[in-house]
Amino acid sequence: MLVLTLRKLTVAAAVAVVLALVVPGIASAQTAQTAQTTQTVQAPQMFSNTTFGFAPLPTNPNANPPLGIIDEVKAGGLWHDVGFLGDHKERGADINLEMLFTSPDFLAILGSPRPHIGGDYNTAGQTSDVFAGLTWGISVIQNLFRPGDAVFLTGSLGGAYQDGYIDSAPLGRKELGSPILFRESAELGYQVTPVISVSAILEHISNADLGQHNAGITSAGARVGFKF
């Protein structure tokens, strides 16, 4: 009887030891799993740092503009004379090239627009032009997909010189009324990196009814920008 009792006590003690060794390990594993699950749930989600609101355009933190004045160069292709704000007559595609300069201090009173020069070359032998003016820009969404990216809007005002017809235009060409025209543009873009951007642009040239004829040409397309 005494031997049986001692055996029972021995078995009970062994079970207690095993439980003392195993249970904490199980509890520890469950705690670690819970912590991991909690950490996964609380991990940062996409768009958590996205902000909306007007802000200056993103800048290149490694900017080293040539001669200290060139800020950005943009190049792309446009559908010529799409018919918006006028009749569609001319055809072909335009090669668009534009250079934007750093805004000088004296333009701060106007909101620090960037001066620009550029041109549109029509590949079908229709109206081409060169232009110059001022470009204003704002960032409307920041950190959309990654830190430092942005969705931006720009608008420009200026003038253009066109090589098309002033009057007496043949069939399929526009009578623009003047060799010197007003030029406006609007652009919606995405700053992919501090150096590269992609955008859609709509531009219009006309003489604002100051000439005998004012057909006007509106072109639309896409561009890639490279910041210095």
C-alpha positions, -999 to +999 in steps of 0.1 A: +000+000+000+028+024+009+046+015-023+015+022-044+011+055-027+047+064-034+043+055-070+013+077-073+031+106-057+061+100-080+038+100-111+020+131-099+053+149-093+066+139-128+034+152-144+037+184-125+073+188-137+063+182-173+035+207-170+058+232-154+082+229-183+057+226-212+029+250-202+051+281-201+065+272-235+030+269-249+020+302-233+051+319-246+044+306-282+008+318-280+019+352-267+044+355-295+018+345-321-006+370-307+020+398-308+028+389-343-008+390-353-013+423-335+018+437-353+005+426-387-029+442-381-013+474-369+013+476-397+013+508-418-012+506-447-009+521-482-020+557-484-016+561-446+008+590-452-011+605-481-021+641-476-044+663-496-042+701-500-023+728-519+014+728-515+044+739-536+056+716-564+080+689-553+117+699-557+147+678-566+168+675-534+199+669-555+192+699-578+221+711-597+205+732-625+228+741-654+240+777-651+217+779-620+186+788-641+172+757-659+148+739-636+131+713-658+127+701-694+096+685-707+090+666-740+061+647-754+036+643-782+003+661-789-028+654-810-029+686-832-061+706-833-084+683-814-114+705-819-119+716-783-127+753-782-129+754-820-135+733-851-112+704-860-095+711-894-058+706-892-043+672-888-012+654-876+008+651-844+029+677-827+063+671-811+063+693-780+094+705-762+095+730-733+122+743-710+112+758-676+135+781-656+139+787-619+116+815-608+135+847-602+129+866-570+111+895-586+083+872-597+075+863-561+048+890-561+030+870-588+033+837-569+067+827-581+058+813-616+086+797-637+094+813-670+093+790-699+101+787-736+092+759-760+077+749-793+053+725-811+065+710-844+037+695-865+048+663-882+022+666-910+034+700-923+005+719-906+008+748-882+038+748-859+047+774-833+072+786-807+061+800-774+072+817-742+055+827-709+050+819-672+040+787-656+023+784-621+021+750-604+008+734-572+009+700-556-026+687-547-018+652-533+014+644-516+029+609-507+003+591-527+022+558-534+056+565-519+072+592-498+081+623-519+057+616-548+029+640-557+000+647-580+003+683-594-015+709-615+001+736-636-012+764-657+005+788-680+000+821-698+021+836-726+024+842-763+032+822-794+045+828-829+029+805-855+039+797-891+004+790-904-021+811-923-033+845-911-061+846-938-069+830-972-062+795-959-066+765-982-091+737-974-080+719-943-060+748-928-070+774-903-070+812-906-054+823-873-057+860-879-023+870-866+013+856-866+015+865-828-011+847-807-019+842-770-011+808-756-026+791-725-021+756-711-033+733-683-015+702-671-023+674-647+008+653-637+024+628-613+059+633-599+071+598-600+105+605-585+123+638-575+136+639-611+109+623-634+073+633-639+046+622-663+016+644-673-013+651-696-015+686-711-041+707-730-028+738-748-046+765-768-034+793-791-056+821-805-057+859-809-086+864-785-107+879-813-083+908-818-078+899-855-101+896-884-100+858-881-096+838-849-098+801-856-076+790-828-059+757-823-062+734-793-039+704-789-037+677-763-013+650-753+012+636-728+047+646-717+076+634-696+095+659-674+131+658-662+142+680-633+178+692-629 
